[in-house]
Amino acid sequence: MGLKLQMILERWRAEKLQLAMYIWEMESRRRFGVYSLQTCPLVRTIAVGDVELVEPCNFVITNSSLIISLAVAQDTTVPVNVGVVLDVDSLFGKIGLSCINMAISDFYASHASYKTRLLLHIRDSKGDVVVEAGEAVDLIKNLEVQAIIIGPESSMQAKYAMNLGDNAQVPIISFSTTSSSITTFPTSYFFRVAQNDSSQVKVIRSIIQNFGWSEAVPIYVDYEFGEGVIPYLTNALQEVDIRIPYWCVIPSMASDDQIVAKLHQLMTMQTRVFIVHMLPSLGSRLFAIAKEMGMMGEGYAWITTDRMTNFFGSIKSSVTDNMLGVIGLKSYVPNTEELEHFKLRWQMKFQKDNPTILNVKLDVFGLWAYDAVWALAMAVEKVRAANFNFQKLNISDHSTNILERLGVSQSDPELVQALSSTVFRGLSGNFSLLYGQLRSTNFQIVNVNGNGEREIGYWTLQEGLVRNLNSTSRSTNTSRFSFMDANAFGPIIWPGDTITTPKGWEIPKHGNWMRVLVPVNHGFQEFVRVSRAPATTFSGYCIDVFTAVVERLPYEVSYEFIPFERPNGDPAGSYDDLIFQVFRGNYDAAVGDLSNRPNRSLYVDFTLPYTDTGISMILPVKRSKSSKNAWVFLKPLTWEVWLLSVCFFIFMGFVVWVLEHRINKGFRGPLQNQIGTSLWFSFSTMVFAHGDQLVSNLARFVVIVWCFVVLVLTQSYTASLSSLLTVQQLQPTDVSLLLKNGDIVGLQEDSFVQGILEQVGFYPDKLRTYNSIERLHELFEQGSISAAFDEAPYMKVFVSTYCSKYTVVETAFSKTDNGFSFVFRKGSHLTRDVSGVITNLQKEDQIRTIEDKCFGKQAICMGPNITGSSNRPLTLSLDSFWGLFLIAWLSSSLALLIFVAMFLYQHRHILICSDPNISFWRRICILLQMYDQEDISSHTITLQESVHSLVAVESSASSPRPLSSHSSQTASNIIVLEMQERLSTRLGDLNPNGQTTQEIA
């Protein structure tokens, strides 16, 4: 029997210890009203069939019954009192308590050698802050617990317990407090073994970004749990330009009527993306009512935070039926074999303890409660204090402060340090505390469908949104997705049982139409025209552009135009009044000749402008008086330029004559013929009629440079003369001149341009208003104004109507960003889409087509805008051309120097002649005579012509001369010899016997 008992005992210790403890705990709860084995009386006997559990006792055999002793050696272990405060009647409390009890059993079953034991003291908070506070005080004051584990569903309960722990220096461990309004630092005695709500705002932001939504409305409960995360969520969304147009706050005790009112208000807004952050009890009611109101249909997008998503498995199927299409995020828990085994054991235990509660799944809060107990048990074992005592404080007996009467734990500072440094792998994942709270982990993103929830993606701190998690190849994970990636998630069923991603907004509709306000303008009806016969119709440039834009939108928009007028047909107010009507929500949009101004953009949204931008100045065209002057053609150039030009024409003729005289027959002959030819050639370059009659390369070089100078000179002269004869003369052409002269200017009635003109210095008495282009023309004709200022589109129509009489002049404030734009209510999603369509229409030149249709093609008469600061065309002076003349002079002088050098080199023997009868000046004369003769060695002179020239010179030299002309005879002989030598060069050896030139000829 002893061997049999030993074998049974070993087997029991190895495999059935947990089952025996479970039986004991269940029977203890049933018979003695206790919730844990450690809280049973020290001596109790429990009979369960043939098994008797006695504490304390030894193994004995009585009447063939097996007696099992589970007594704890009181002399070898240290009991540590720990309080547990939960709402044990709530589902949340039941789940948490069962996990805490199983954590105690599992921990000491696997750590039997530990010298400390946690003794749990369970208290029921009944879901009340006051009751919870009283129970916590009782645990510290009477039982001197060394730590308290709490699982409140409200942040208010956690705050009071946190203050209590600070006063008594007792660690307060919460596995359910997620509100961001509860901070764990610098408080050192509060530990949050749960995810902070602020850790999920980046996940929400990534989801909204991925689907391209630009707005979202948070729906949250009106106490710390809901309000704590809002600042973090707001900042996270604003960092990526996601607007929050409205914060929907639901009272914690809201009635159905109150929820209906809040949801109805959301339905009237454009935004269709909602972020729900509340407890499941209130959230389930919210979704039920939303479904009844049609807000769970197509076009809506709902995102729930982890507090509600974690309870999807614990709520009734009828509740999830109301949430079909919702996207939820929950803390990611790695799926391990240990976790699956624990879930199975927990399901059996919980179902047996709560037979009336069916289909309950373990959530992450239960796992956090389990890990919190393990962490506390490890920390207590690390401390191993000889005794865990409280030190009573010396407090006056007359003190009424309950917290002052509490003692202070002596071991808890060490316990706090040990708990903060505890690291292990728990059921919920890696367990470690940073500044008293659980480190942030990954998140799982799920989609609610007919079968409950379905995983569609994940979010990690390192990679953001990912489709799948693969812990074994994280470093090579290629599942990372970026903004607007359609594959970032698995298939999603959206509200309304559709797979089409909601665009995130809908146009708020009054009836079934978008109400568009249109200004009534009796002046410039080319932009907006309201006709009332036989029915009210709307036309004009602005109306046509808006119609074309709406037709190009990727979705259908129904709208109706409403004139902004009084019953008698007059305008109902200014354009600012019209825009204010859109701001107040009386209308959805406004279309017309509306400009974006800083004061207006504070109240409404403007699209990109679809017209020219800026403010234009209009001036009447005046013909210059000088255009009637017979000598006006002389005015483009100053007299210095005229005189220098004539001198250079003569100089160029002389240079060309010098270079061409010896080798070009066109520059030979009688003297008057040579002068005429040279001057004609030079002046003909002015009209490029000189022809191709140059022989010398040096002359060609000079003429090329001179033609360039003449080209620049003539073109400049032509432009200046054109401005004198044909260009419009504007007086004045600058705003500063208008101000200096005290001129009166015109502007349109009720225009913001008046404020700009007054800013630059115009006095109100110098301003005249008009309300139509006809009236503006009258003001100019009467001489009442010198100029007019208005927005570019108005001035464009005016100038195109009176094409030859006015022109546009650019000013210092011409280039501004204000053009005609469409107006929408603040935050309207149509603003972005319409702006995109306007850009496309401008690229495709469709806006220009509409403009031609509405205004005709009169705009072609509008020449280029004139920018000027003087009241007359510029007269060209020598300062503008001295560089060109310098280039011409340098090139010509260089050519002359080269020619002279070559000529002197060829006839150097004349200069060095040893004949004493020939003086230096006579030699110069001989060189000049040589220059005057044809260069018979040139290829441009034929051989026959060369011979005839030489014969003529020989005949002249052989004629009888008087004795006084001996030097002349010598000079003639030198010239003859020079010519004979140059001719011999061409003839070669044709004269071996010394024949005369006549004989050779």
GIKA-V297199 format. One line per field, one symbol per residue. burial: + if it has 9 or more other ideal C-beta (glycine too) atoms within 8 Angstrom, else -. A space follows every 10 residues. Layout:
BEGIN
burial=???
END
This chain:
BEGIN
burial=----+--++- ++---+++-+ +++++++++- -+---+++++ ---+-+---- ++++++---- ----++++++ ------++-+ ++++++++-+ -+++++++++ +++++++++- +--+-+++++ +++++---+- +++-++++++ +-++++++++ ++++++++++ ++++++-+++ ++++++++++ ++-+--+-++ ++++++++-+ ++++++++++ +-++++++++ ++++++++++ -+++++++-- -++++--+-+ ---+---+++ -+++++--++ ++++++++++ -+++++++++ +-+-++-+++ ++++++++++ +++++---++ -+++++++++ +++-----++ -++-+++-++ +-++--+--+ -+++++++++ ++++++++++ +-+-+--+-+ --+------- --+-++++++ ++-+++-++- -+---++++- +-+--+++-- +++++++++- -+++-+++++ ----+++--- ------+--+ +---+--+++ -+++++---- -++++-+-+- --++++++++ +-++++++++ -------+-+ ++++++-+++ --+---+-+- +++++----- ++--++++++ +++---++++ ++++++---+ +-+++++-++ --+++++++- +--+--+--- -+--++++-- ++-++--+++ ++++++++++ ++++--+--- ---+--+++- +++++----- ---+++-+++ +++-++++++ -+++-++--+ ++++----++ -++++-+++- --++++++-- +-++-+++-+ -+---+++-+ -++-+++-++ ----++++++ ++++++++++ -++--+++++ +-++---+++ +++++-++++ +-+++-++++ ++---++--+ ++-++--++- -+---+---- ----++++-- +--++-+++- ++--++-++- --++--+--+ +-+----+-- -++-+++-++ +-++++++-- +---++++++ +-++--+--- -----++-++ ++++++-+++ -+++-++--- +-----+--+ -
END
